[in-house]
Amino acid sequence: MWSKNSVSLVYDLCVIKKFTDMNVGKVLGETAQRFPHKTAVIFKDEKISFSDLDLMATRLANKLQGLDIKKGDRVAIVLPNSSQWVVAYFAMMKLGAISAPLDFRFKEEELFPILKDARVKAIVTTSLYESHDVFSKVESIKGIIMTGEEITDGMLSYEEVMKDESLSALVNVDVKEEEEAVYLYTSGTTGKPKGVVLTFANLSLFPEAMDEICKTSESDVIGCLLPMSHITGPILCNESVVRGSTLVIFDQLRPDKIMAAVEKHRVTYFHSVPPIFEAFLHVHHRERFDVSSLRFVSMMGTSVPLDLLKAFKKAFTSFPVIQGYGLTETSPFITVVPLEYEMKKMGSIGTAVPHAEIKLVDEKGIEVPSGEVGELIVKGPMLMKGYHNNPEATRERIRDGWLYTGDLCKKDEDDFYYHLGRKDDMIIVGGLNVYPAEVEQVLGGHPLLKEVGVVGVPDKDRGNIIKAAVVAEPGKEVSKKEIISYCRKRLASFKIPKMVEFWDKLPKSSTGKIARRLLVNSK
């Protein structure tokens, strides 16, 4: 006889399998049947049940069909974090259309080449977006659906679509696992943005990894802090409908507001980038917030200073603080620290997720032994299909089935990996390799420094010298001499910064990574 737990386990295994083979929109429909009245999405004061979310996505999908949007067509989502973003995403999934989420902060000159490259046929946006004129310049666009009170002439009202009962007919489009599902455009901080093409099979891997490593379930309440226009939006939406868990969406990153929402909605986990976790440490009277619902949090997106990990763990002792690592090109997980290794492997980006084959290789592509530094390369079903309309960049990134990440790492005897920085960021000083993360880890331990960034600056004698860009703690003063003296006690002589530059704030990308190229030249 089946026990309740056995039935639940069988359901979980089946839904993961089906998720690989089926449109995400169909999974939403199945979850809506299983949990019709359960809250699927919370955004500010708005709560949407799974049945209502399914209906709203269906109506939008039907409206897009009326605009002649078919399976395989590209639809851009130009929205900030919101419930409308979730509805739009699932509408694409129901149609088998390709969702192209784009950063709401993009200006016209940033958005136009992406819309052209993706050959977008429809847009879901908001009247709050400032660069509407760009849409009329893209010949492929057949329709624009806009949310908000001030709808521009020629555009359709999202709110009216949601009220239209004639759009409620079931949308039933079959897709194959190898077919394209999402285009995610990179930030383009180092050049032309590239469209990462993810398939329906790719979309199945994040829920599987979360189940395997973090034991997520229908009882979880997920916090979505990062921009949904990046990989965060699709993966958390997918995880929510696969499990039947609730997604709480944030549209601002004030740490006190986040903590208040964690308390109010009993959020069980979230991931974010180091600057956000740093901000949590500066919340006044943070002990007043009840965050006991949290099962874990994870720091993602960039090298994480060990001192930040330790400080955060000291401030928040009731839940594990882990790291993970991945790329948009890898759907996104490559490694993550299992919860039970939180303390033992603090500072590690984790061990390989299911199905990921990882190697660290030297410049000749030869695997390096444990303890030595090499470029992380990965093979497995999580790899993107490629860069849209850019076979040259795809061939450069994926060679013989291996994706070359450009990240330098080392691993220990237990196959846990440690991130040392980008290959392009490595500094060669007098013929010796210096990894920025090493110097940043040391500088991050200085009690008077809030932010640090390390880059190489060309030098005719040494090839490069090390430059440290630093931000002092508010109200504190520290001198260049003090900083260099601090480093001299903790670093080999060739790793000590020769230049120290004081900044009010370090430049960062939208995912919280330091924009190192902006640090090379003096501010």
C-alpha positions as CSV (number, residue, x, y, z in Angstrom):
1,M,0.0,0.0,0.0
2,W,1.3,3.5,-0.9
3,S,2.0,5.9,1.9
4,K,1.3,9.6,1.5
5,N,5.1,10.2,1.3
6,S,5.5,7.5,-1.3
7,V,2.7,9.1,-3.5
8,S,4.3,12.5,-3.1
9,L,7.7,11.1,-4.1
10,V,6.3,9.4,-7.2
11,Y,4.6,12.7,-8.1
12,D,7.8,14.7,-7.7
13,L,9.8,12.2,-9.9
14,C,7.1,12.2,-12.6
15,V,6.7,15.9,-12.7
16,I,10.5,16.4,-13.1
17,K,10.4,13.9,-16.0
18,K,7.4,15.5,-17.6
19,F,9.0,18.9,-17.2
20,T,11.9,17.8,-19.4
21,D,9.5,16.7,-22.2
22,M,6.8,19.3,-21.9
23,N,6.0,23.0,-22.3
24,V,6.4,24.8,-19.0
25,G,2.9,26.2,-19.6
26,K,1.5,22.7,-19.4
27,V,3.2,22.1,-16.1
28,L,1.6,25.3,-14.8
29,G,-1.8,23.9,-15.9
30,E,-1.2,20.6,-14.1
31,T,-0.1,22.4,-10.9
32,A,-3.2,24.7,-11.1
33,Q,-5.3,21.5,-11.1
34,R,-3.4,20.1,-8.1
35,F,-3.3,23.4,-6.1
36,P,-6.0,25.6,-7.6
37,H,-6.4,27.9,-4.6
38,K,-2.8,28.0,-3.3
39,T,-1.0,31.3,-3.7
40,A,1.4,31.1,-6.6
41,V,2.7,34.7,-6.8
42,I,3.0,37.5,-4.3
43,F,3.9,40.9,-5.5
44,K,3.5,43.8,-3.1
45,D,-0.2,43.6,-1.9
46,E,-1.2,41.3,-4.8
47,K,-1.7,37.6,-4.4
48,I,-2.4,35.3,-7.4
49,S,-3.5,31.7,-7.0
50,F,-2.2,28.9,-9.3
51,S,-5.6,28.7,-11.0
52,D,-5.8,32.4,-11.6
53,L,-2.2,32.5,-12.8
54,D,-3.0,29.7,-15.3
55,L,-6.1,31.6,-16.5
56,M,-4.2,34.9,-16.9
57,A,-1.4,33.3,-18.8
58,T,-3.9,31.5,-21.0
59,R,-5.7,34.8,-21.9
60,L,-2.5,36.5,-22.8
61,A,-1.4,33.5,-24.9
62,N,-4.7,33.6,-26.8
63,K,-4.4,37.3,-27.4
64,L,-0.9,36.8,-28.8
65,Q,-2.2,34.0,-31.0
66,G,-4.7,36.6,-32.3
67,L,-1.7,38.7,-33.3
68,D,-0.5,35.8,-35.3
69,I,2.2,34.8,-32.8
70,K,2.9,31.1,-33.2
71,K,5.2,28.4,-31.8
72,G,8.8,29.4,-32.3
73,D,8.1,33.2,-32.7
74,R,10.0,35.5,-30.4
75,V,8.2,37.7,-27.9
76,A,10.1,40.3,-25.8
77,I,9.2,41.0,-22.2
78,V,10.2,44.5,-21.3
79,L,8.9,44.7,-17.7
80,P,10.3,45.3,-14.3
81,N,10.0,42.6,-11.6
82,S,6.3,42.2,-11.3
83,S,3.4,39.7,-11.4
84,Q,2.8,40.8,-15.0
85,W,6.3,39.5,-15.8
86,V,5.3,36.0,-14.5
87,V,2.1,36.0,-16.5
88,A,3.9,37.1,-19.7
89,Y,6.6,34.4,-19.3
90,F,4.0,31.6,-18.8
91,A,2.0,32.9,-21.7
92,M,5.0,32.3,-24.0
93,M,5.6,28.9,-22.6
94,K,1.9,28.0,-23.3
95,L,2.3,29.1,-26.9
96,G,5.7,27.4,-27.4
97,A,6.8,30.9,-28.3
98,I,10.4,31.9,-27.5
99,S,10.5,34.3,-24.5
100,A,13.1,37.1,-24.8
101,P,13.2,38.9,-21.4
102,L,15.0,42.2,-21.6
103,D,16.2,44.5,-18.9
104,F,13.6,47.2,-18.2
105,R,16.5,49.7,-17.6
106,F,17.8,49.4,-21.2
107,K,17.7,52.6,-23.2
108,E,16.7,52.7,-26.9
109,E,20.2,52.4,-28.2
110,E,20.7,49.2,-26.1
111,L,17.3,47.7,-26.8
112,F,17.1,48.3,-30.6
113,P,19.9,46.0,-31.7
114,I,18.6,43.2,-29.5
115,L,15.1,43.4,-30.8
116,K,16.5,43.3,-34.3
117,D,18.8,40.4,-33.5
118,A,16.1,38.3,-31.9
119,R,13.6,39.2,-34.7
120,V,11.0,39.9,-32.1
121,K,7.4,39.8,-33.3
122,A,5.6,41.1,-30.2
123,I,6.3,43.0,-27.0
124,V,4.8,42.8,-23.6
125,T,5.7,46.0,-21.8
126,T,4.5,48.8,-19.5
127,S,3.5,52.5,-19.9
128,L,6.3,53.2,-17.4
129,Y,9.0,52.2,-20.0
130,E,10.5,55.4,-21.3
131,S,11.7,54.3,-24.7
132,H,8.5,53.3,-26.4
133,D,9.6,54.9,-29.7
134,V,12.1,52.1,-30.3
135,F,9.3,49.6,-30.9
136,S,8.0,51.3,-34.0
137,K,11.5,51.1,-35.6
138,V,11.5,47.3,-35.6
139,E,9.7,46.1,-38.7
140,S,9.2,42.5,-37.4
141,I,7.0,43.6,-34.5
142,K,3.3,42.8,-35.1
143,G,1.8,43.9,-31.8
144,I,2.5,45.5,-28.4
145,I,0.6,44.7,-25.2
146,M,1.1,47.3,-22.5
147,T,0.2,47.4,-18.9
148,G,-0.5,50.6,-17.1
149,E,-3.0,53.5,-17.1
150,E,-1.6,55.5,-20.0
151,I,-1.7,53.2,-23.0
152,T,0.0,54.6,-26.1
153,D,-2.1,54.7,-29.4
154,G,-1.9,51.5,-31.3
155,M,-1.0,49.4,-28.3
156,L,-3.2,46.9,-26.6
157,S,-4.2,47.0,-22.9
158,Y,-2.8,44.2,-20.8
159,E,-5.5,44.9,-18.2
160,E,-8.3,44.6,-20.8
161,V,-6.8,41.3,-22.0
162,M,-7.0,40.0,-18.4
163,K,-10.7,40.8,-18.2
164,D,-11.6,39.3,-21.6
165,E,-13.4,36.0,-20.9
166,S,-13.5,35.1,-24.6
167,L,-9.7,34.5,-24.4
168,S,-10.0,31.7,-21.8
169,A,-9.9,28.7,-24.2
170,L,-7.2,26.1,-23.4
171,V,-4.0,26.7,-25.3
172,N,-2.4,23.3,-26.1
173,V,0.8,23.5,-28.0
174,D,3.2,20.6,-28.0
175,V,7.0,21.2,-27.8
176,K,10.1,19.0,-28.1
177,E,12.8,19.1,-25.4
178,E,15.4,20.2,-28.0
179,E,13.3,23.2,-29.2
180,E,14.2,26.8,-28.2
181,A,12.4,28.2,-25.2
182,V,14.2,31.4,-24.0
183,Y,16.7,33.9,-25.3
184,L,18.6,35.7,-22.6
185,Y,20.9,38.5,-23.6
186,T,24.1,39.1,-21.8
187,S,24.7,42.5,-20.2
188,G,27.2,43.4,-22.9
189,T,29.7,45.1,-20.5
190,T,32.6,43.9,-22.6
191,G,31.0,44.3,-26.1
192,K,28.0,43.4,-28.1
193,P,25.3,41.6,-26.2
194,K,24.9,37.9,-27.1
195,G,21.6,36.0,-27.0
196,V,21.9,32.8,-25.0
197,V,19.5,30.2,-26.4
198,L,18.1,27.8,-23.9
199,T,15.9,24.9,-24.8
200,F,12.9,23.3,-23.0
201,A,15.3,20.5,-21.9
202,N,17.7,23.2,-20.4
203,L,14.8,24.6,-18.3
204,S,14.3,21.2,-16.5
205,L,17.8,21.2,-14.9
206,F,17.5,23.9,-12.2
207,P,14.4,22.3,-10.6
208,E,16.2,18.9,-10.6
209,A,19.3,20.4,-9.0
210,M,17.3,22.2,-6.4
211,D,15.4,19.0,-5.5
212,E,18.6,16.9,-5.4
213,I,20.8,19.3,-3.4
214,C,18.5,21.7,-1.4
215,K,15.5,19.4,-1.0
216,T,13.0,22.0,-2.2
217,S,9.3,21.2,-2.0
218,E,5.7,22.6,-2.3
219,S,6.0,24.1,1.2
220,D,8.8,26.5,0.1
221,V,8.2,30.2,-0.3
222,I,10.8,31.5,-2.8
223,G,12.1,35.1,-2.7
224,C,13.0,36.6,-6.1
225,L,15.3,39.5,-5.5
226,L,17.4,39.8,-8.7
227,P,16.1,41.1,-12.0
228,M,13.7,38.7,-13.6
229,S,14.9,39.7,-17.0
230,H,18.1,37.7,-16.3
231,I,18.3,33.9,-15.8
232,T,16.7,34.4,-12.3
233,G,13.2,35.0,-13.7
234,P,12.8,31.8,-15.8
235,I,14.5,29.5,-13.3
236,L,12.5,30.6,-10.3
237,C,9.2,30.6,-12.3
238,N,10.0,27.1,-13.4
239,E,10.9,25.9,-9.9
240,S,7.7,27.4,-8.5
241,V,5.4,25.6,-10.9
242,V,7.2,22.3,-10.8
243,R,7.0,22.2,-7.0
244,G,3.8,24.1,-6.4
245,S,5.7,26.6,-4.2
246,T,5.0,30.3,-3.8
247,L,7.1,33.0,-5.5
248,V,7.5,36.3,-3.7
249,I,8.7,39.0,-6.1
250,F,10.7,42.1,-5.0
251,D,11.0,45.2,-7.2
252,Q,13.4,47.0,-4.9
253,L,16.5,45.9,-3.0
254,R,16.2,47.8,0.3
255,P,17.4,45.2,2.8
256,D,15.0,46.3,5.5
257,K,12.1,45.9,3.1
258,I,13.3,42.5,2.1
259,M,13.6,41.3,5.7
260,A,10.1,42.6,6.5
261,A,8.8,40.6,3.5
262,V,10.6,37.5,4.6
263,E,8.9,37.8,8.0
264,K,5.5,38.6,6.6
265,H,5.4,35.9,3.9
266,R,7.6,33.4,5.7
267,V,10.1,33.1,2.8
268,T,12.1,29.9,3.0
269,Y,15.0,30.7,0.7
270,F,16.4,33.2,-1.8
271,H,19.6,33.8,-3.7
272,S,21.3,37.1,-4.5
273,V,24.7,38.8,-5.1
274,P,27.3,39.9,-2.5
275,P,26.4,43.7,-2.5
276,I,22.9,42.8,-1.3
277,F,24.1,40.6,1.5
278,E,26.6,43.3,2.5
279,A,23.6,45.7,2.8
280,F,21.8,43.3,5.1
281,L,24.7,43.7,7.6
282,H,24.0,47.4,7.8
283,V,20.3,47.2,8.6
284,H,19.6,49.0,11.9
285,H,18.0,46.8,14.5
286,R,17.9,43.8,12.2
287,E,17.2,41.6,15.3
288,R,13.6,43.0,15.2
289,F,12.9,41.1,12.0
290,D,11.8,37.5,12.4
291,V,13.7,35.6,9.6
292,S,13.3,32.2,11.3
293,S,11.4,30.9,8.2
294,L,14.5,30.9,6.1
295,R,15.9,27.4,5.4
296,F,19.0,28.7,3.6
297,V,20.2,31.6,1.4
298,S,22.8,31.4,-1.3
299,M,25.3,34.0,-2.6
300,M,25.7,33.8,-6.4
301,G,26.9,35.7,-9.4
302,T,30.5,36.6,-8.6
303,S,33.4,35.8,-6.4
304,V,32.2,36.1,-2.8
305,P,34.6,37.6,-0.2
306,L,35.2,35.1,2.5
307,D,35.0,37.8,5.1
308,L,31.5,38.7,3.9
309,L,30.4,35.0,4.2
310,K,31.8,34.9,7.8
311,A,30.3,38.3,8.8
312,F,26.9,37.3,7.4
313,K,26.9,33.9,9.1
314,K,27.9,35.6,12.4
315,A,25.0,38.1,12.0
316,F,22.4,35.4,10.9
317,T,23.0,32.2,12.7
318,S,19.7,30.5,12.3
319,F,20.1,29.3,8.6
320,P,22.8,28.0,6.3
321,V,24.6,30.5,4.0
322,I,25.9,28.7,0.9
323,Q,27.6,29.6,-2.4
324,G,26.8,28.5,-5.9
325,Y,28.2,29.2,-9.3
326,G,27.0,29.1,-12.8
327,L,26.4,31.0,-16.0
328,T,23.4,32.0,-18.1
329,E,25.0,29.7,-20.7
330,T,24.7,26.7,-18.3
331,S,21.0,27.0,-17.3
332,P,22.5,28.3,-14.8
333,F,23.9,25.9,-12.2
334,I,27.4,24.3,-12.5
335,T,28.2,23.9,-8.8
336,V,26.6,24.5,-5.4
337,V,27.5,23.8,-1.8
338,P,25.2,21.2,-0.2
339,L,23.6,22.6,2.9
340,E,25.3,20.1,5.2
341,Y,28.7,21.4,4.0
342,E,28.0,25.0,4.8
343,M,30.7,25.4,7.5
344,K,33.2,22.7,6.4
345,K,33.5,24.2,2.9
346,M,32.9,27.9,3.5
347,G,34.5,29.9,0.7
348,S,33.9,27.1,-1.8
349,I,31.5,27.6,-4.8
350,G,30.5,23.9,-4.2
351,T,30.7,20.6,-6.0
352,A,29.2,19.7,-9.4
353,V,25.4,19.6,-9.7
354,P,23.8,16.5,-11.2
355,H,24.8,15.8,-14.9
356,A,27.6,18.3,-14.9
357,E,31.0,17.0,-15.9
358,I,33.7,19.5,-14.8
359,K,37.4,19.8,-15.5
360,L,40.1,22.4,-14.7
361,V,42.5,22.8,-17.6
362,D,45.6,24.8,-18.4
363,E,46.3,26.9,-21.5
364,K,46.9,23.8,-23.6
365,G,43.6,22.2,-22.5
366,I,45.3,19.7,-20.2
367,E,43.6,18.9,-16.9
368,V,45.4,20.2,-13.9
369,P,45.6,18.2,-10.6
370,S,43.8,19.1,-7.4
371,G,45.1,22.2,-5.7
372,E,46.3,23.8,-8.9
373,V,44.6,26.6,-10.8
374,G,42.9,26.0,-14.1
375,E,40.1,27.3,-16.3
376,L,36.8,25.6,-15.4
377,I,35.2,23.9,-18.4
378,V,31.9,22.0,-18.2
379,K,30.0,19.4,-20.3
380,G,26.5,18.2,-19.9
381,P,22.8,18.8,-20.7
382,M,22.8,22.1,-19.0
383,L,24.8,23.7,-21.8
384,M,23.0,26.3,-24.0
385,K,22.1,25.5,-27.6
386,G,24.4,28.4,-28.5
387,Y,24.4,32.1,-29.1
388,H,21.6,33.3,-31.3
389,N,22.7,34.2,-34.8
390,N,26.3,34.1,-33.7
391,P,28.0,30.7,-34.7
392,E,31.5,32.2,-34.4
393,A,31.0,33.1,-30.7
394,T,29.4,29.7,-30.1
395,R,32.3,27.9,-31.6
396,E,34.7,30.0,-29.6
397,R,32.9,29.2,-26.3
398,I,32.0,25.5,-26.9
399,R,34.7,23.3,-28.1
400,D,34.5,19.5,-28.5
401,G,31.3,19.6,-26.3
402,W,33.0,21.5,-23.5
403,L,31.9,25.0,-22.6
404,Y,34.9,27.2,-21.6
405,T,33.7,29.4,-18.8
406,G,36.7,31.8,-18.7
407,D,36.7,31.4,-14.9
408,L,39.8,30.4,-13.0
409,C,39.3,27.9,-10.1
410,K,41.0,25.3,-8.1
411,K,39.6,22.2,-6.4
412,D,40.4,20.4,-3.2
413,E,40.7,16.7,-2.5
414,D,36.9,16.4,-2.0
415,D,36.1,17.9,-5.5
416,F,34.9,21.2,-4.1
417,Y,35.8,24.1,-6.2
418,Y,37.1,27.6,-5.3
419,H,36.7,30.6,-7.6
420,L,39.7,32.8,-8.1
421,G,38.4,35.2,-10.8
422,R,38.1,35.6,-14.5
423,K,40.8,34.4,-16.8
424,D,40.8,37.8,-18.5
425,D,41.2,39.4,-15.1
426,M,44.4,37.6,-14.2
427,I,47.3,40.0,-13.6
428,I,50.8,39.0,-14.7
429,V,53.4,40.9,-12.6
430,G,57.0,40.3,-13.6
431,G,56.0,37.0,-15.1
432,L,54.1,35.8,-12.0
433,N,50.3,35.2,-12.0
434,V,48.2,37.2,-9.5
435,Y,44.5,36.4,-9.1
436,P,42.5,39.5,-8.2
437,A,40.3,37.4,-5.9
438,E,43.3,36.6,-3.7
439,V,44.1,40.3,-3.2
440,E,40.5,41.2,-2.8
441,Q,40.0,38.5,-0.1
442,V,42.8,40.1,1.9
443,L,41.7,43.7,1.4
444,G,38.1,42.6,2.3
445,G,39.3,41.8,5.7
446,H,40.5,45.3,6.5
447,P,38.1,46.7,9.1
448,L,37.9,50.2,7.5
449,L,37.1,49.1,4.0
450,K,33.6,48.5,2.7
451,E,34.3,47.6,-0.9
452,V,37.4,46.6,-2.8
453,G,38.3,45.8,-6.5
454,V,41.6,44.8,-7.9
455,V,42.9,45.2,-11.5
456,G,46.1,45.2,-13.4
457,V,47.5,48.4,-14.9
458,P,50.1,48.3,-17.7
459,D,53.7,49.0,-16.5
460,K,56.7,49.1,-18.8
461,D,59.0,47.5,-16.2
462,R,56.8,44.7,-14.8
463,G,54.2,44.2,-17.5
464,N,51.5,45.1,-15.0
465,I,51.2,46.5,-11.5
466,I,48.4,45.9,-9.2
467,K,45.8,48.6,-8.6
468,A,43.4,48.5,-5.7
469,A,40.2,50.6,-5.9
470,V,38.7,50.9,-2.4
471,V,35.6,52.3,-0.7
472,A,36.1,53.2,3.0
473,E,33.4,52.4,5.6
474,P,31.1,55.4,6.1
475,G,32.6,58.0,8.4
476,K,36.0,56.2,8.4
477,E,39.3,57.3,7.0
478,V,42.2,55.1,5.9
479,S,45.4,56.0,4.0
480,K,47.2,54.4,1.1
481,K,50.1,53.7,3.4
482,E,47.9,51.8,5.9
483,I,46.4,49.7,3.2
484,I,49.7,48.7,1.7
485,S,51.1,48.0,5.1
486,Y,48.1,45.7,5.8
487,C,48.7,43.8,2.6
488,R,52.5,43.5,3.2
489,K,51.8,41.5,6.3
490,R,49.5,39.1,4.5
491,L,50.6,38.8,0.8
492,A,53.8,38.0,-1.1
493,S,55.6,41.1,-2.3
494,F,54.6,40.7,-6.0
495,K,50.8,40.6,-5.0
496,I,50.9,43.9,-3.0
497,P,49.1,46.8,-4.7
498,K,51.4,49.6,-6.0
499,M,48.4,51.9,-6.6
500,V,45.5,52.6,-4.3
501,E,42.6,54.7,-5.5
502,F,39.7,55.8,-3.3
503,W,36.2,55.7,-4.7
504,D,32.8,56.7,-3.3
505,K,31.3,53.7,-4.9
506,L,32.6,50.9,-7.2
507,P,30.9,50.5,-10.6
508,K,29.0,47.3,-10.9
509,S,27.0,45.4,-13.5
510,S,23.2,44.7,-13.0
511,T,24.1,41.4,-11.5
512,G,26.4,42.9,-8.8
513,K,29.7,42.1,-10.5
514,I,32.5,44.7,-10.2
515,A,33.0,46.3,-13.7
516,R,36.7,45.9,-13.6
517,R,37.4,47.5,-16.9
518,L,36.1,50.8,-15.5
519,L,38.6,50.6,-12.7
520,V,41.7,50.4,-14.9
521,N,41.7,54.1,-15.8
522,S,41.8,56.6,-13.1
523,K,38.3,57.9,-12.2
